[in-house]
Amino acid sequence: MKWCGDHLQLLDQRKLPVQQQYFLCYQVADVIDAIKLMVVRGAPAIGITAAYGAVLAAKQHDTAELLNTLDSLAQARPTAVNLHWAVKRMKKRVIHHQEGQLDECLLAEANEIFQQEIVANQQMAAYGAELIAQSNAPCNILTHCNTGRLATGGSGTALGVICRAYQQGLISQLFVDETRPWLQGSRLTCWELQQADIPFQLNVDGAAAHLIKTEKVSWVIVGADRITANGDVANKIGTYSLAVLARYHQAKLMVVAPLSTCDLSMASGSDIPLEHREATELCYLAERQLAPDNVAVNNPVFDITPAELVDFIVTERGIVANPTAEKLKNLFEACAV
Ligand SMILES: CSC[C@H]1O[C@H](OP(=O)(O)O)[C@H](O)[C@@H]1O
């Protein structure tokens, strides 16, 4: 994504990998659409995009309308807390704004959020690769969904760790779940890994159990959309299944997420709103009908992995092994966040 002075330029992730098209946001309504339609997706990337959406909103609205508009922006998708975290930061700047051009003040905040996420990605990559180095490396790794540059604005969360580990010779085989129904894995992660010249094997989601067992996968490495105070993790649908499989087969589950994905105001994962998306995402693929008309569809696009199934949470400010409420609270207090 790129701020272009009077608009935000987004790479349209709905079109990848076959087309690289840009979606231009000249007003906050365009940003709300971009997030709802998943032109841009991925928890940190959604937060950064919303921050620039606030800059566009400030150019259009006076303060009272602006705050209401920012509340609408925060509703664009319910699960990734980064969206709400970023909007909250922008609203705070609006409320405390004293002098000067408000949109320029908000642009500075949006740029700071973007830069912080870029730096955080680098720090998480180092911590996560170190964890892998301390285990039985080189090893086999499986990842789910897309957690790279497209999802974060930086080098990635889970995929950032994986790329760093590959550069350090710590990976024997890398398995990428296609991640139905939106195919973030096959369409986006494969595209990013090819760009990075990192070898991998794409697999259907249903093959994960077989591969973890037969290929002796040591690490399942994923991102997150919201981590609650007790260490429960909301992430792409299918993550909970992988967590159960990892535990059963003695693989380790590493969740890689910046502090902006942590929501200590929420006690546990049962409180997280889990987004359900349209049936068409399941019943059609590139306009090809995959199911009969009028089938009943249940399409939750996130699930909750309980903290007891998480071996490590890797943040930019350190690693939490076997996460508990107390350990996460201590991490935040140590960061004075
Ligand atoms: C680095 S956060 C990426 C996170 O977001 C994805 O969801 P979506 O593609 O629907 O935005 C998925 O949960 C990833 O783990």
The ligand as a Tripos MOL2 file, in Angstrom:
@<TRIPOS>MOLECULE
LIG
   15    15     1     0     0
SMALL
NO_CHARGES

@<TRIPOS>ATOM
      1 C1         -0.6700  -11.1420    9.6120 C.3       1 LIG1
      2 S1         -2.3050  -11.1680   10.0230 S.3       1 LIG1
      3 C2         -2.9710  -12.1370    8.7620 C.3       1 LIG1
      4 C3         -4.2060  -12.8180    9.2440 C.3       1 LIG1
      5 O1         -5.3450  -12.2470    8.5940 O.3       1 LIG1
      6 C4         -5.9400  -13.2580    7.8360 C.3       1 LIG1
      7 O2         -7.3250  -13.1020    7.7320 O.3       1 LIG1
      8 P1         -7.9500  -12.3490    6.4380 P.3       1 LIG1
      9 O3         -7.1650  -12.8260    5.2520 O.co2     1 LIG1
     10 O4         -9.3940  -12.7960    6.4320 O.co2     1 LIG1
     11 O5         -7.7880  -10.8780    6.7260 O.co2     1 LIG1
     12 C5         -5.5900  -14.5200    8.5640 C.3       1 LIG1
     13 O6         -6.3550  -14.6830    9.7280 O.3       1 LIG1
     14 C6         -4.1450  -14.2640    8.8830 C.3       1 LIG1
     15 O7         -3.5960  -15.0270    9.8890 O.3       1 LIG1
@<TRIPOS>BOND
     1     1     2 1
     2     2     3 1
     3     3     4 1
     4     4     5 1
     5     4    14 1
     6     5     6 1
     7     6     7 1
     8     6    12 1
     9     7     8 1
    10     8     9 2
    11     8    10 1
    12     8    11 1
    13    12    13 1
    14    12    14 1
    15    14    15 1
@<TRIPOS>SUBSTRUCTURE
     1 LIG1         1 GROUP 0 **** ****
